[in-house]
């Protein structure tokens, strides 16, 4: 259902979703490296959020 909803959005919004979807992998990698080298509670929390958004795009939940 969400896949069909994506195509009902205005073109500018679809473009933003495409840009965010393509930029999530480098952000996840950067945040994972940052969490490994400088682990803080905030970094672990942020990694969980970013990873959740990445998985949502990967499995077409958004």
N, CA, C, O and CB atoms as a CASP TS submission, in Angstrom:
PFRMAT TS
TARGET T0000
AUTHOR 0000-0000-0000
METHOD Language model
MODEL 1
PARENT N/A
ATOM      1  N   UNK     1       0.822  -1.193   0.000  1.00  0.00           N
ATOM      2  CA  UNK     1       0.000   0.000   0.000  1.00  0.00           C
ATOM      3  C   UNK     1       0.869   1.260   0.000  1.00  0.00           C
ATOM      4  O   UNK     1       0.560   2.227  -0.697  1.00  0.00           O
ATOM      5  CB  UNK     1      -0.937  -0.004   1.207  1.00  0.00           C
ATOM      6  N   UNK     2       1.955   1.253   0.780  1.00  0.00           N
ATOM      7  CA  UNK     2       2.791   2.446   0.837  1.00  0.00           C
ATOM      8  C   UNK     2       3.489   2.700  -0.496  1.00  0.00           C
ATOM      9  O   UNK     2       3.801   3.845  -0.823  1.00  0.00           O
ATOM     10  CB  UNK     2       3.825   2.312   1.951  1.00  0.00           C
ATOM     11  N   UNK     3       3.734   1.642  -1.265  1.00  0.00           N
ATOM     12  CA  UNK     3       4.374   1.827  -2.554  1.00  0.00           C
ATOM     13  C   UNK     3       3.451   2.606  -3.499  1.00  0.00           C
ATOM     14  O   UNK     3       3.913   3.440  -4.277  1.00  0.00           O
ATOM     15  CB  UNK     3       4.753   0.465  -3.166  1.00  0.00           C
ATOM     16  N   UNK     4       2.167   2.333  -3.426  1.00  0.00           N
ATOM     17  CA  UNK     4       1.232   3.074  -4.257  1.00  0.00           C
ATOM     18  C   UNK     4       1.067   4.507  -3.764  1.00  0.00           C
ATOM     19  O   UNK     4       0.876   5.419  -4.567  1.00  0.00           O
ATOM     20  CB  UNK     4      -0.118   2.371  -4.288  1.00  0.00           C
ATOM     21  N   UNK     5       1.138   4.710  -2.470  1.00  0.00           N
ATOM     22  CA  UNK     5       0.997   6.041  -1.920  1.00  0.00           C
ATOM     23  C   UNK     5       2.150   6.939  -2.361  1.00  0.00           C
ATOM     24  O   UNK     5       1.956   8.139  -2.559  1.00  0.00           O
ATOM     25  CB  UNK     5       0.924   5.979  -0.402  1.00  0.00           C
ATOM     26  N   UNK     6       3.336   6.377  -2.516  1.00  0.00           N
ATOM     27  CA  UNK     6       4.506   7.152  -2.934  1.00  0.00           C
ATOM     28  C   UNK     6       4.268   7.799  -4.295  1.00  0.00           C
ATOM     29  O   UNK     6       4.726   8.916  -4.534  1.00  0.00           O
ATOM     30  CB  UNK     6       5.755   6.256  -2.985  1.00  0.00           C
ATOM     31  N   UNK     7       3.573   7.127  -5.169  1.00  0.00           N
ATOM     32  CA  UNK     7       3.365   7.657  -6.511  1.00  0.00           C
ATOM     33  C   UNK     7       2.226   8.667  -6.580  1.00  0.00           C
ATOM     34  O   UNK     7       2.040   9.319  -7.607  1.00  0.00           O
ATOM     35  CB  UNK     7       3.095   6.530  -7.466  1.00  0.00           C
ATOM     36  N   UNK     8       1.471   8.802  -5.512  1.00  0.00           N
ATOM     37  CA  UNK     8       0.429   9.822  -5.471  1.00  0.00           C
ATOM     38  C   UNK     8       0.940  11.156  -4.955  1.00  0.00           C
ATOM     39  O   UNK     8       0.215  12.150  -4.985  1.00  0.00           O
ATOM     40  CB  UNK     8      -0.714   9.355  -4.614  1.00  0.00           C
ATOM     41  N   UNK     9       2.168  11.189  -4.486  1.00  0.00           N
ATOM     42  CA  UNK     9       2.744  12.429  -3.969  1.00  0.00           C
ATOM     43  C   UNK     9       3.093  13.375  -5.110  1.00  0.00           C
ATOM     44  O   UNK     9       3.250  12.936  -6.249  1.00  0.00           O
ATOM     45  CB  UNK     9       3.992  12.133  -3.123  1.00  0.00           C
ATOM     46  N   UNK    10       3.215  14.656  -4.824  1.00  0.00           N
ATOM     47  CA  UNK    10       3.658  15.605  -5.851  1.00  0.00           C
ATOM     48  C   UNK    10       5.078  15.264  -6.316  1.00  0.00           C
ATOM     49  O   UNK    10       5.845  14.657  -5.569  1.00  0.00           O
ATOM     50  CB  UNK    10       3.604  17.058  -5.310  1.00  0.00           C
ATOM     51  N   UNK    11       5.427  15.651  -7.537  1.00  0.00           N
ATOM     52  CA  UNK    11       6.755  15.304  -8.073  1.00  0.00           C
ATOM     53  C   UNK    11       7.913  15.800  -7.222  1.00  0.00           C
ATOM     54  O   UNK    11       8.908  15.089  -7.077  1.00  0.00           O
ATOM     55  CB  UNK    11       6.901  15.860  -9.456  1.00  0.00           C
ATOM     56  N   UNK    12       7.814  17.005  -6.649  1.00  0.00           N
ATOM     57  CA  UNK    12       8.915  17.511  -5.837  1.00  0.00           C
ATOM     58  C   UNK    12       9.104  16.677  -4.579  1.00  0.00           C
ATOM     59  O   UNK    12      10.231  16.504  -4.114  1.00  0.00           O
ATOM     60  CB  UNK    12       8.672  18.967  -5.464  1.00  0.00           C
ATOM     61  N   UNK    13       8.022  16.161  -4.027  1.00  0.00           N
ATOM     62  CA  UNK    13       8.102  15.340  -2.828  1.00  0.00           C
ATOM     63  C   UNK    13       8.693  13.963  -3.154  1.00  0.00           C
ATOM     64  O   UNK    13       9.482  13.420  -2.380  1.00  0.00           O
ATOM     65  CB  UNK    13       6.709  15.191  -2.190  1.00  0.00           C
ATOM     66  N   UNK    14       8.310  13.411  -4.292  1.00  0.00           N
ATOM     67  CA  UNK    14       8.899  12.137  -4.730  1.00  0.00           C
ATOM     68  C   UNK    14      10.390  12.283  -4.956  1.00  0.00           C
ATOM     69  O   UNK    14      11.156  11.374  -4.637  1.00  0.00           O
ATOM     70  CB  UNK    14       8.224  11.637  -6.013  1.00  0.00           C
ATOM     71  N   UNK    15      10.818  13.426  -5.507  1.00  0.00           N
ATOM     72  CA  UNK    15      12.248  13.653  -5.714  1.00  0.00           C
ATOM     73  C   UNK    15      12.994  13.703  -4.380  1.00  0.00           C
ATOM     74  O   UNK    15      14.088  13.150  -4.260  1.00  0.00           O
ATOM     75  CB  UNK    15      12.473  14.957  -6.495  1.00  0.00           C
ATOM     76  N   UNK    16      12.408  14.363  -3.380  1.00  0.00           N
ATOM     77  CA  UNK    16      13.045  14.413  -2.072  1.00  0.00           C
ATOM     78  C   UNK    16      13.131  13.027  -1.447  1.00  0.00           C
ATOM     79  O   UNK    16      14.146  12.686  -0.838  1.00  0.00           O
ATOM     80  CB  UNK    16      12.285  15.356  -1.150  1.00  0.00           C
ATOM     81  N   UNK    17      12.082  12.227  -1.590  1.00  0.00           N
ATOM     82  CA  UNK    17      12.131  10.862  -1.072  1.00  0.00           C
ATOM     83  C   UNK    17      13.234  10.057  -1.755  1.00  0.00           C
ATOM     84  O   UNK    17      13.929   9.282  -1.098  1.00  0.00           O
ATOM     85  CB  UNK    17      10.776  10.170  -1.263  1.00  0.00           C
ATOM     86  N   UNK    18      13.401  10.230  -3.053  1.00  0.00           N
ATOM     87  CA  UNK    18      14.443   9.529  -3.789  1.00  0.00           C
ATOM     88  C   UNK    18      15.831   9.952  -3.298  1.00  0.00           C
ATOM     89  O   UNK    18      16.707   9.106  -3.119  1.00  0.00           O
ATOM     90  CB  UNK    18      14.303   9.796  -5.296  1.00  0.00           C
ATOM     91  N   UNK    19      16.033  11.240  -3.083  1.00  0.00           N
ATOM     92  CA  UNK    19      17.326  11.741  -2.602  1.00  0.00           C
ATOM     93  C   UNK    19      17.623  11.212  -1.205  1.00  0.00           C
ATOM     94  O   UNK    19      18.742  10.780  -0.929  1.00  0.00           O
ATOM     95  CB  UNK    19      17.345  13.281  -2.600  1.00  0.00           C
ATOM     96  N   UNK    20      16.637  11.244  -0.332  1.00  0.00           N
ATOM     97  CA  UNK    20      16.828  10.742   1.028  1.00  0.00           C
ATOM     98  C   UNK    20      17.114   9.245   1.011  1.00  0.00           C
ATOM     99  O   UNK    20      17.971   8.763   1.751  1.00  0.00           O
ATOM    100  CB  UNK    20      15.589  11.037   1.892  1.00  0.00           C
ATOM    101  N   UNK    21      16.396   8.516   0.168  1.00  0.00           N
ATOM    102  CA  UNK    21      16.592   7.068   0.083  1.00  0.00           C
ATOM    103  C   UNK    21      18.011   6.718  -0.368  1.00  0.00           C
ATOM    104  O   UNK    21      18.624   5.797   0.171  1.00  0.00           O
ATOM    105  CB  UNK    21      15.573   6.452  -0.878  1.00  0.00           C
ATOM    106  N   UNK    22      18.526   7.444  -1.343  1.00  0.00           N
ATOM    107  CA  UNK    22      19.866   7.157  -1.861  1.00  0.00           C
ATOM    108  C   UNK    22      20.971   7.618  -0.921  1.00  0.00           C
ATOM    109  O   UNK    22      22.080   7.086  -0.976  1.00  0.00           O
ATOM    110  CB  UNK    22      20.048   7.813  -3.207  1.00  0.00           C
ATOM    111  N   UNK    23      20.697   8.589  -0.065  1.00  0.00           N
ATOM    112  CA  UNK    23      21.740   9.093   0.829  1.00  0.00           C
ATOM    113  C   UNK    23      21.752   8.388   2.184  1.00  0.00           C
ATOM    114  O   UNK    23      22.627   8.676   3.000  1.00  0.00           O
ATOM    115  CB  UNK    23      21.562  10.578   1.036  1.00  0.00           C
ATOM    116  N   UNK    24      20.831   7.493   2.451  1.00  0.00           N
ATOM    117  CA  UNK    24      20.767   6.850   3.754  1.00  0.00           C
ATOM    118  C   UNK    24      21.904   5.865   3.985  1.00  0.00           C
ATOM    119  O   UNK    24      22.381   5.760   5.114  1.00  0.00           O
ATOM    120  CB  UNK    24      19.455   6.146   3.906  1.00  0.00           C
ATOM    121  N   UNK    25      22.357   5.142   2.975  1.00  0.00           N
ATOM    122  CA  UNK    25      23.430   4.166   3.177  1.00  0.00           C
ATOM    123  C   UNK    25      24.736   4.829   3.625  1.00  0.00           C
ATOM    124  O   UNK    25      25.336   4.363   4.594  1.00  0.00           O
ATOM    125  CB  UNK    25      23.667   3.380   1.891  1.00  0.00           C
ATOM    126  N   UNK    26      25.204   5.898   2.966  1.00  0.00           N
ATOM    127  CA  UNK    26      26.418   6.547   3.483  1.00  0.00           C
ATOM    128  C   UNK    26      26.247   7.113   4.894  1.00  0.00           C
ATOM    129  O   UNK    26      27.195   7.105   5.679  1.00  0.00           O
ATOM    130  CB  UNK    26      26.837   7.660   2.549  1.00  0.00           C
ATOM    131  N   UNK    27      25.060   7.598   5.219  1.00  0.00           N
ATOM    132  CA  UNK    27      24.815   8.119   6.559  1.00  0.00           C
ATOM    133  C   UNK    27      24.868   6.995   7.592  1.00  0.00           C
ATOM    134  O   UNK    27      25.416   7.178   8.679  1.00  0.00           O
ATOM    135  CB  UNK    27      23.456   8.833   6.617  1.00  0.00           C
ATOM    136  N   UNK    28      24.300   5.831   7.259  1.00  0.00           N
ATOM    137  CA  UNK    28      24.336   4.683   8.166  1.00  0.00           C
ATOM    138  C   UNK    28      25.777   4.225   8.388  1.00  0.00           C
ATOM    139  O   UNK    28      26.174   3.941   9.518  1.00  0.00           O
ATOM    140  CB  UNK    28      23.484   3.521   7.607  1.00  0.00           C
ATOM    141  N   UNK    29      26.553   4.156   7.315  1.00  0.00           N
ATOM    142  CA  UNK    29      27.955   3.731   7.442  1.00  0.00           C
ATOM    143  C   UNK    29      28.737   4.723   8.302  1.00  0.00           C
ATOM    144  O   UNK    29      29.488   4.318   9.189  1.00  0.00           O
ATOM    145  CB  UNK    29      28.614   3.597   6.046  1.00  0.00           C
ATOM    146  N   UNK    30      28.566   6.004   8.046  1.00  0.00           N
ATOM    147  CA  UNK    30      29.257   7.024   8.839  1.00  0.00           C
ATOM    148  C   UNK    30      28.869   6.933  10.307  1.00  0.00           C
ATOM    149  O   UNK    30      29.733   6.982  11.183  1.00  0.00           O
ATOM    150  CB  UNK    30      28.945   8.424   8.301  1.00  0.00           C
ATOM    151  N   UNK    31      27.589   6.801  10.580  1.00  0.00           N
ATOM    152  CA  UNK    31      27.134   6.759  11.969  1.00  0.00           C
ATOM    153  C   UNK    31      27.603   5.482  12.648  1.00  0.00           C
ATOM    154  O   UNK    31      27.922   5.511  13.837  1.00  0.00           O
ATOM    155  CB  UNK    31      25.604   6.866  12.040  1.00  0.00           C
ATOM    156  N   UNK    32      27.655   4.371  11.941  1.00  0.00           N
ATOM    157  CA  UNK    32      28.150   3.126  12.528  1.00  0.00           C
ATOM    158  C   UNK    32      29.634   3.261  12.890  1.00  0.00           C
ATOM    159  O   UNK    32      30.051   2.833  13.966  1.00  0.00           O
ATOM    160  CB  UNK    32      27.938   1.942  11.551  1.00  0.00           C
ATOM    161  N   UNK    33      30.420   3.848  12.005  1.00  0.00           N
ATOM    162  CA  UNK    33      31.845   4.051  12.304  1.00  0.00           C
ATOM    163  C   UNK    33      32.023   5.005  13.483  1.00  0.00           C
ATOM    164  O   UNK    33      32.871   4.784  14.347  1.00  0.00           O
ATOM    165  CB  UNK    33      32.585   4.598  11.066  1.00  0.00           C
ATOM    166  N   UNK    34      31.232   6.044  13.510  1.00  0.00           N
ATOM    167  CA  UNK    34      31.310   7.006  14.617  1.00  0.00           C
ATOM    168  C   UNK    34      30.937   6.329  15.933  1.00  0.00           C
ATOM    169  O   UNK    34      31.553   6.598  16.964  1.00  0.00           O
ATOM    170  CB  UNK    34      30.382   8.218  14.357  1.00  0.00           C
ATOM    171  N   UNK    35      29.932   5.451  15.906  1.00  0.00           N
ATOM    172  CA  UNK    35      29.510   4.752  17.112  1.00  0.00           C
ATOM    173  C   UNK    35      30.574   3.765  17.573  1.00  0.00           C
ATOM    174  O   UNK    35      30.767   3.574  18.773  1.00  0.00           O
ATOM    175  CB  UNK    35      28.189   4.028  16.873  1.00  0.00           C
ATOM    176  N   UNK    36      31.264   3.137  16.625  1.00  0.00           N
ATOM    177  CA  UNK    36      32.320   2.194  16.996  1.00  0.00           C
ATOM    178  C   UNK    36      33.493   2.918  17.655  1.00  0.00           C
ATOM    179  O   UNK    36      34.019   2.447  18.663  1.00  0.00           O
ATOM    180  CB  UNK    36      32.804   1.420  15.759  1.00  0.00           C
ATOM    181  N   UNK    37      33.907   4.048  17.101  1.00  0.00           N
ATOM    182  CA  UNK    37      35.086   4.742  17.611  1.00  0.00           C
ATOM    183  C   UNK    37      34.800   5.673  18.786  1.00  0.00           C
ATOM    184  O   UNK    37      35.647   5.816  19.669  1.00  0.00           O
ATOM    185  CB  UNK    37      35.711   5.525  16.511  1.00  0.00           C
ATOM    186  N   UNK    38      33.644   6.302  18.820  1.00  0.00           N
ATOM    187  CA  UNK    38      33.288   7.233  19.897  1.00  0.00           C
ATOM    188  C   UNK    38      31.899   6.895  20.435  1.00  0.00           C
ATOM    189  O   UNK    38      30.948   7.645  20.215  1.00  0.00           O
ATOM    190  CB  UNK    38      33.333   8.704  19.393  1.00  0.00           C
ATOM    191  N   UNK    39      31.782   5.771  21.139  1.00  0.00           N
ATOM    192  CA  UNK    39      30.442   5.356  21.571  1.00  0.00           C
ATOM    193  C   UNK    39      29.892   6.223  22.710  1.00  0.00           C
ATOM    194  O   UNK    39      30.483   6.318  23.786  1.00  0.00           O
ATOM    195  CB  UNK    39      30.471   3.900  22.011  1.00  0.00           C
ATOM    196  N   UNK    40      28.772   6.836  22.442  1.00  0.00           N
ATOM    197  CA  UNK    40      28.020   7.536  23.483  1.00  0.00           C
ATOM    198  C   UNK    40      26.576   7.057  23.381  1.00  0.00           C
ATOM    199  O   UNK    40      26.191   6.429  22.395  1.00  0.00           O
ATOM    200  CB  UNK    40      28.126   9.113  23.331  1.00  0.00           C
ATOM    201  N   UNK    41      25.801   7.352  24.381  1.00  0.00           N
ATOM    202  CA  UNK    41      24.395   6.956  24.369  1.00  0.00           C
ATOM    203  C   UNK    41      23.661   7.614  23.208  1.00  0.00           C
ATOM    204  O   UNK    41      22.826   6.986  22.557  1.00  0.00           O
ATOM    205  CB  UNK    41      23.720   7.320  25.698  1.00  0.00           C
ATOM    206  N   UNK    42      23.974   8.876  22.954  1.00  0.00           N
ATOM    207  CA  UNK    42      23.318   9.584  21.862  1.00  0.00           C
ATOM    208  C   UNK    42      23.659   8.953  20.509  1.00  0.00           C
ATOM    209  O   UNK    42      22.786   8.829  19.651  1.00  0.00           O
ATOM    210  CB  UNK    42      23.721  11.060  21.874  1.00  0.00           C
ATOM    211  N   UNK    43      24.927   8.550  20.310  1.00  0.00           N
ATOM    212  CA  UNK    43      25.329   7.927  19.043  1.00  0.00           C
ATOM    213  C   UNK    43      24.615   6.602  18.815  1.00  0.00           C
ATOM    214  O   UNK    43      24.202   6.304  17.695  1.00  0.00           O
ATOM    215  CB  UNK    43      26.839   7.709  19.015  1.00  0.00           C
ATOM    216  N   UNK    44      24.468   5.809  19.867  1.00  0.00           N
ATOM    217  CA  UNK    44      23.771   4.533  19.734  1.00  0.00           C
ATOM    218  C   UNK    44      22.304   4.768  19.417  1.00  0.00           C
ATOM    219  O   UNK    44      21.733   4.079  18.572  1.00  0.00           O
ATOM    220  CB  UNK    44      23.915   3.696  21.016  1.00  0.00           C
ATOM    221  N   UNK    45      21.694   5.730  20.086  1.00  0.00           N
ATOM    222  CA  UNK    45      20.299   6.082  19.821  1.00  0.00           C
ATOM    223  C   UNK    45      20.130   6.583  18.383  1.00  0.00           C
ATOM    224  O   UNK    45      19.195   6.185  17.688  1.00  0.00           O
ATOM    225  CB  UNK    45      19.816   7.154  20.822  1.00  0.00           C
ATOM    226  N   UNK    46      21.038   7.457  17.943  1.00  0.00           N
ATOM    227  CA  UNK    46      20.974   7.991  16.588  1.00  0.00           C
ATOM    228  C   UNK    46      21.194   6.905  15.545  1.00  0.00           C
ATOM    229  O   UNK    46      20.539   6.915  14.503  1.00  0.00           O
ATOM    230  CB  UNK    46      22.003   9.095  16.412  1.00  0.00           C
ATOM    231  N   UNK    47      22.104   5.968  15.802  1.00  0.00           N
ATOM    232  CA  UNK    47      22.329   4.851  14.885  1.00  0.00           C
ATOM    233  C   UNK    47      21.073   4.006  14.755  1.00  0.00           C
ATOM    234  O   UNK    47      20.745   3.555  13.657  1.00  0.00           O
ATOM    235  CB  UNK    47      23.503   3.984  15.362  1.00  0.00           C
ATOM    236  N   UNK    48      20.371   3.786  15.845  1.00  0.00           N
ATOM    237  CA  UNK    48      19.124   3.018  15.789  1.00  0.00           C
ATOM    238  C   UNK    48      18.066   3.701  14.933  1.00  0.00           C
ATOM    239  O   UNK    48      17.372   3.045  14.156  1.00  0.00           O
ATOM    240  CB  UNK    48      18.582   2.800  17.190  1.00  0.00           C
ATOM    241  N   UNK    49      17.945   5.006  15.073  1.00  0.00           N
ATOM    242  CA  UNK    49      16.963   5.755  14.279  1.00  0.00           C
ATOM    243  C   UNK    49      17.333   5.735  12.805  1.00  0.00           C
ATOM    244  O   UNK    49      16.482   5.477  11.952  1.00  0.00           O
ATOM    245  CB  UNK    49      16.858   7.206  14.774  1.00  0.00           C
ATOM    246  N   UNK    50      18.601   6.007  12.499  1.00  0.00           N
ATOM    247  CA  UNK    50      19.047   6.051  11.105  1.00  0.00           C
ATOM    248  C   UNK    50      18.934   4.666  10.468  1.00  0.00           C
ATOM    249  O   UNK    50      18.530   4.544   9.311  1.00  0.00           O
ATOM    250  CB  UNK    50      20.503   6.568  11.014  1.00  0.00           C
ATOM    251  N   UNK    51      19.290   3.629  11.218  1.00  0.00           N
ATOM    252  CA  UNK    51      19.174   2.271  10.696  1.00  0.00           C
ATOM    253  C   UNK    51      17.715   1.896  10.463  1.00  0.00           C
ATOM    254  O   UNK    51      17.396   1.219   9.485  1.00  0.00           O
ATOM    255  CB  UNK    51      19.828   1.274  11.655  1.00  0.00           C
ATOM    256  N   UNK    52      16.834   2.330  11.353  1.00  0.00           N
ATOM    257  CA  UNK    52      15.403   2.073  11.162  1.00  0.00           C
ATOM    258  C   UNK    52      14.863   2.749   9.910  1.00  0.00           C
ATOM    259  O   UNK    52      14.084   2.149   9.169  1.00  0.00           O
ATOM    260  CB  UNK    52      14.620   2.546  12.374  1.00  0.00           C
ATOM    261  N   UNK    53      15.268   3.990   9.668  1.00  0.00           N
ATOM    262  CA  UNK    53      14.829   4.690   8.456  1.00  0.00           C
ATOM    263  C   UNK    53      15.389   4.007   7.214  1.00  0.00           C
ATOM    264  O   UNK    53      14.689   3.866   6.211  1.00  0.00           O
ATOM    265  CB  UNK    53      15.266   6.168   8.493  1.00  0.00           C
ATOM    266  N   UNK    54      16.661   3.579   7.281  1.00  0.00           N
ATOM    267  CA  UNK    54      17.261   2.887   6.148  1.00  0.00           C
ATOM    268  C   UNK    54      16.511   1.590   5.834  1.00  0.00           C
ATOM    269  O   UNK    54      16.231   1.299   4.671  1.00  0.00           O
ATOM    270  CB  UNK    54      18.738   2.590   6.432  1.00  0.00           C
ATOM    271  N   UNK    55      16.188   0.813   6.869  1.00  0.00           N
ATOM    272  CA  UNK    55      15.457  -0.437   6.647  1.00  0.00           C
ATOM    273  C   UNK    55      14.038  -0.180   6.139  1.00  0.00           C
ATOM    274  O   UNK    55      13.510  -0.961   5.348  1.00  0.00           O
ATOM    275  CB  UNK    55      15.405  -1.252   7.939  1.00  0.00           C
ATOM    276  N   UNK    56      13.428   0.903   6.586  1.00  0.00           N
ATOM    277  CA  UNK    56      12.094   1.240   6.105  1.00  0.00           C
ATOM    278  C   UNK    56      12.122   1.546   4.610  1.00  0.00           C
ATOM    279  O   UNK    56      11.213   1.147   3.882  1.00  0.00           O
ATOM    280  CB  UNK    56      11.528   2.435   6.883  1.00  0.00           C
ATOM    281  N   UNK    57      13.149   2.246   4.147  1.00  0.00           N
ATOM    282  CA  UNK    57      13.273   2.506   2.714  1.00  0.00           C
ATOM    283  C   UNK    57      13.614   1.227   1.958  1.00  0.00           C
ATOM    284  O   UNK    57      13.099   0.997   0.864  1.00  0.00           O
ATOM    285  CB  UNK    57      14.343   3.575   2.454  1.00  0.00           C
ATOM    286  N   UNK    58      14.482   0.390   2.538  1.00  0.00           N
ATOM    287  CA  UNK    58      14.913  -0.828   1.855  1.00  0.00           C
ATOM    288  C   UNK    58      13.756  -1.795   1.646  1.00  0.00           C
ATOM    289  O   UNK    58      13.643  -2.409   0.585  1.00  0.00           O
ATOM    290  CB  UNK    58      16.020  -1.509   2.643  1.00  0.00           C
ATOM    291  N   UNK    59      12.906  -1.934   2.642  1.00  0.00           N
ATOM    292  CA  UNK    59      11.794  -2.861   2.537  1.00  0.00           C
ATOM    293  C   UNK    59      10.488  -2.189   2.103  1.00  0.00           C
ATOM    294  O   UNK    59       9.410  -2.773   2.223  1.00  0.00           O
ATOM    295  CB  UNK    59      11.593  -3.549   3.853  1.00  0.00           C
ATOM    296  N   UNK    60      10.596  -0.959   1.600  1.00  0.00           N
ATOM    297  CA  UNK    60       9.468  -0.219   1.019  1.00  0.00           C
ATOM    298  C   UNK    60       8.335  -0.001   2.011  1.00  0.00           C
ATOM    299  O   UNK    60       7.164  -0.076   1.638  1.00  0.00           O
ATOM    300  CB  UNK    60       8.939  -0.952  -0.192  1.00  0.00           C
ATOM    301  N   UNK    61       8.670   0.269   3.275  1.00  0.00           N
ATOM    302  CA  UNK    61       7.656   0.613   4.257  1.00  0.00           C
ATOM    303  C   UNK    61       7.298   2.093   4.140  1.00  0.00           C
ATOM    304  O   UNK    61       6.238   2.514   4.604  1.00  0.00           O
ATOM    305  CB  UNK    61       8.144   0.283   5.681  1.00  0.00           C
ATOM    306  N   UNK    62       8.176   2.883   3.522  1.00  0.00           N
ATOM    307  CA  UNK    62       7.918   4.314   3.319  1.00  0.00           C
ATOM    308  C   UNK    62       7.725   4.541   1.842  1.00  0.00           C
ATOM    309  O   UNK    62       7.493   5.673   1.417  1.00  0.00           O
ATOM    310  CB  UNK    62       9.080   5.203   3.876  1.00  0.00           C
TER
END
